[in-house]
Amino acid sequence: MKTRQKSMTEEEIDRIVTAHANDEKAWGKPVKVRRTKSKSFALPAALAARAAFIARLHREANLENWLKRIIQERIDIEEAAFTGFKKELLSKGNR
């Protein structure tokens, strides 16, 4: 059974590449990278219109960019809450 590797952030990859850039022994065979298929979804017209209005209020010229930013912010909040909740459960279990 294969185990899934943790994805590295761009900063982690940049740090590793920069550290090994001049070391020929550090480089192995090229790695093939697959691009993940992007997912699309539809928004109801009323919701899209409301989102476009709010994006304009925030002076965002492109609705798609505003939605990406808002979704990323929400994911960051949810992940932080999940991590905090997990730590709290673990600390209660160790008492």
Backbone as CSV, one residue per row, in Angstrom:
resi,resn,N_x,N_y,N_z,CA_x,CA_y,CA_z,C_x,C_y,C_z
1,MET,0.841,-1.178,0.000,0.000,0.000,0.000,0.884,1.238,0.000
2,LYS,0.587,2.191,-0.879,1.388,3.404,-0.971,0.984,4.381,0.123
3,THR,1.989,5.060,0.669,1.687,6.140,1.605,1.806,7.443,0.848
4,ARG,0.983,8.364,1.185,0.962,9.644,0.494,1.980,10.589,1.115
5,GLN,2.828,11.191,0.276,3.824,12.133,0.760,3.175,13.476,1.037
6,LYS,3.705,14.178,2.043,3.234,15.526,2.358,3.702,16.469,1.256
7,SER,2.808,17.290,0.770,3.170,18.274,-0.250,4.014,19.371,0.373
8,MET,5.040,19.779,-0.340,5.886,20.866,0.150,5.364,22.197,-0.372
9,THR,5.591,23.237,0.402,5.210,24.573,-0.045,6.252,25.066,-1.043
10,GLU,5.906,26.095,-1.789,6.858,26.663,-2.742,8.104,27.161,-2.025
11,GLU,7.925,27.734,-0.839,9.067,28.243,-0.082,10.011,27.112,0.323
12,GLU,9.447,25.958,0.747,10.283,24.819,1.119,11.059,24.304,-0.094
13,ILE,10.392,24.214,-1.215,11.055,23.752,-2.441,12.156,24.720,-2.850
14,ASP,11.856,26.020,-2.827,12.859,27.030,-3.173,14.083,26.940,-2.265
15,ARG,13.846,26.740,-0.974,14.950,26.654,-0.009,15.848,25.460,-0.324
16,ILE,15.248,24.322,-0.630,16.019,23.113,-0.933,16.794,23.282,-2.237
17,VAL,16.133,23.790,-3.259,16.788,23.962,-4.562,17.947,24.944,-4.450
18,THR,17.734,26.058,-3.759,18.794,27.050,-3.597,19.982,26.470,-2.839
19,ALA,19.698,25.688,-1.807,20.782,25.102,-1.006,21.617,24.112,-1.811
20,HIS,20.990,23.423,-2.774,21.702,22.396,-3.543,22.016,22.804,-4.976
21,ALA,21.825,24.054,-5.304,21.962,24.496,-6.692,23.330,24.188,-7.300
22,ASN,24.398,24.361,-6.575,25.745,24.178,-7.116,26.353,22.824,-6.781
23,ASP,25.609,21.955,-6.122,26.106,20.644,-5.722,25.616,19.593,-6.715
24,GLU,26.486,19.164,-7.623,26.103,18.199,-8.662,25.648,16.867,-8.060
25,LYS,26.196,16.483,-6.902,25.823,15.213,-6.273,24.393,15.254,-5.734
26,ALA,23.874,16.429,-5.495,22.535,16.571,-4.927,21.430,16.320,-5.943
27,TRP,21.790,16.346,-7.218,20.768,16.215,-8.256,20.680,14.781,-8.731
28,GLY,19.481,14.270,-8.788,19.232,12.918,-9.287,18.530,12.978,-10.617
29,LYS,17.815,11.901,-10.925,17.057,11.858,-12.167,15.922,12.882,-12.108
30,PRO,15.524,13.420,-13.251,14.399,14.356,-13.270,13.130,13.695,-12.741
31,VAL,12.325,14.475,-12.094,11.072,13.996,-11.526,9.931,14.457,-12.415
32,LYS,9.037,13.542,-12.749,7.872,13.914,-13.547,6.807,14.460,-12.608
33,VAL,6.220,15.565,-12.998,5.195,16.211,-12.185,3.908,16.258,-12.987
34,ARG,2.851,15.812,-12.360,1.548,15.877,-13.019,0.789,17.076,-12.502
35,ARG,0.170,17.763,-13.380,-0.684,18.880,-12.995,-2.035,18.301,-12.599
36,THR,-2.522,18.723,-11.438,-3.822,18.235,-11.011,-4.906,18.886,-11.847
37,LYS,-5.935,18.139,-12.095,-7.046,18.683,-12.870,-7.749,19.728,-12.033
38,SER,-8.003,20.857,-12.645,-8.701,21.901,-11.906,-10.180,21.561,-11.861
39,LYS,-10.789,21.947,-10.795,-12.217,21.712,-10.612,-12.959,23.015,-10.835
40,SER,-14.071,22.926,-11.507,-14.909,24.110,-11.658,-16.227,23.841,-10.962
41,PHE,-16.860,24.903,-10.618,-18.174,24.780,-10.024,-18.991,25.994,-10.427
42,ALA,-20.275,25.841,-10.381,-21.169,26.918,-10.778,-21.754,27.578,-9.530
43,LEU,-21.889,28.873,-9.612,-22.567,29.621,-8.548,-23.940,30.026,-9.065
44,PRO,-24.930,29.984,-8.205,-26.223,30.518,-8.634,-26.056,31.993,-9.023
45,ALA,-26.827,32.441,-9.989,-26.695,33.800,-10.522,-26.801,34.860,-9.430
46,ALA,-27.731,34.684,-8.513,-27.916,35.681,-7.447,-26.675,35.761,-6.556
47,LEU,-26.095,34.604,-6.232,-24.893,34.588,-5.396,-23.708,35.200,-6.143
48,ALA,-23.575,34.887,-7.426,-22.486,35.458,-8.234,-22.616,36.979,-8.320
49,ALA,-23.824,37.466,-8.460,-24.041,38.919,-8.524,-23.671,39.577,-7.199
50,ARG,-24.048,38.956,-6.094,-23.692,39.500,-4.773,-22.182,39.492,-4.572
51,ALA,-21.531,38.398,-5.003,-20.071,38.303,-4.883,-19.393,39.366,-5.727
52,ALA,-19.890,39.592,-6.942,-19.308,40.612,-7.817,-19.446,41.996,-7.198
53,PHE,-20.578,42.260,-6.578,-20.796,43.552,-5.920,-19.801,43.757,-4.776
54,ILE,-19.647,42.733,-3.932,-18.713,42.828,-2.798,-17.280,42.967,-3.303
55,ALA,-16.926,42.242,-4.365,-15.573,42.345,-4.931,-15.300,43.771,-5.383
56,ARG,-16.293,44.399,-6.015,-16.119,45.797,-6.446,-15.966,46.722,-5.246
57,LEU,-16.708,46.461,-4.167,-16.563,47.270,-2.952,-15.135,47.198,-2.417
58,HIS,-14.514,46.035,-2.586,-13.137,45.837,-2.129,-12.121,46.228,-3.194
59,ARG,-12.614,46.899,-4.229,-11.783,47.409,-5.324,-10.998,46.305,-6.044
60,GLU,-11.591,45.148,-6.121,-10.987,44.032,-6.859,-11.570,44.047,-8.254
61,ALA,-10.716,44.201,-9.250,-11.189,44.302,-10.634,-11.669,42.955,-11.170
62,ASN,-11.132,41.874,-10.636,-11.424,40.555,-11.164,-12.141,39.729,-10.102
63,LEU,-13.358,39.319,-10.369,-14.148,38.534,-9.418,-13.447,37.228,-9.081
64,GLU,-12.853,36.571,-10.065,-12.186,35.293,-9.824,-11.042,35.453,-8.809
65,ASN,-10.238,36.505,-8.953,-9.148,36.737,-8.001,-9.685,36.989,-6.603
66,TRP,-10.773,37.739,-6.503,-11.357,38.032,-5.194,-11.878,36.744,-4.554
67,LEU,-12.555,35.923,-5.349,-13.069,34.657,-4.818,-11.933,33.750,-4.351
68,LYS,-10.851,33.682,-5.130,-9.699,32.870,-4.717,-9.147,33.356,-3.379
69,ARG,-9.016,34.674,-3.238,-8.482,35.236,-1.992,-9.410,34.934,-0.812
70,ILE,-10.696,35.105,-1.008,-11.662,34.867,0.056,-11.675,33.394,0.451
71,ILE,-11.651,32.514,-0.536,-11.638,31.076,-0.240,-10.362,30.699,0.492
72,GLN,-9.205,31.230,0.060,-7.941,30.928,0.735,-7.964,31.415,2.180
73,GLU,-8.483,32.620,2.403,-8.580,33.144,3.766,-9.458,32.243,4.632
74,ARG,-10.578,31.797,4.081,-11.491,30.942,4.840,-10.851,29.600,5.156
75,ILE,-10.140,29.032,4.191,-9.452,27.764,4.424,-8.399,27.928,5.514
76,ASP,-7.646,29.020,5.480,-6.646,29.279,6.520,-7.296,29.351,7.899
77,ILE,-8.432,30.032,7.993,-9.155,30.147,9.272,-9.622,28.769,9.741
78,GLU,-10.211,28.001,8.832,-10.721,26.674,9.194,-9.586,25.738,9.621
79,GLU,-8.456,25.787,8.906,-7.325,24.933,9.270,-6.761,25.315,10.633
80,ALA,-6.681,26.615,10.911,-6.187,27.067,12.215,-7.131,26.623,13.322
81,ALA,-8.430,26.733,13.083,-9.405,26.295,14.083,-9.303,24.794,14.305
82,PHE,-9.153,24.038,13.239,-9.036,22.585,13.350,-7.784,22.193,14.130
83,THR,-6.668,22.855,13.808,-5.413,22.566,14.511,-5.543,22.885,15.996
84,GLY,-6.150,24.030,16.311,-6.354,24.399,17.710,-7.245,23.420,18.435
85,PHE,-8.301,22.983,17.788,-9.216,22.022,18.386,-8.512,20.691,18.629
86,LYS,-7.702,20.263,17.666,-6.959,19.012,17.794,-5.989,19.073,18.975
87,LYS,-5.274,20.207,19.093,-4.336,20.372,20.214,-5.080,20.341,21.538
88,GLU,-6.239,20.991,21.570,-7.030,21.008,22.799,-7.483,19.597,23.187
89,LEU,-7.919,18.831,22.212,-8.341,17.447,22.493,-7.174,16.608,22.990
90,LEU,-6.011,16.773,22.358,-4.832,16.015,22.775,-4.395,16.397,24.181
91,SER,-4.454,17.686,24.507,-4.033,18.096,25.841,-5.012,17.604,26.910
92,LYS,-6.288,17.526,26.588,-7.281,17.004,27.531,-7.098,15.519,27.713
93,GLY,-6.690,14.817,26.650,-6.483,13.380,26.731,-5.257,12.993,27.541
94,ASN,-4.292,13.923,27.677,-3.057,13.644,28.418,-3.144,14.001,29.885
95,ARG,-4.285,14.419,30.341,-4.417,14.809,31.750,-4.636,13.630,32.632
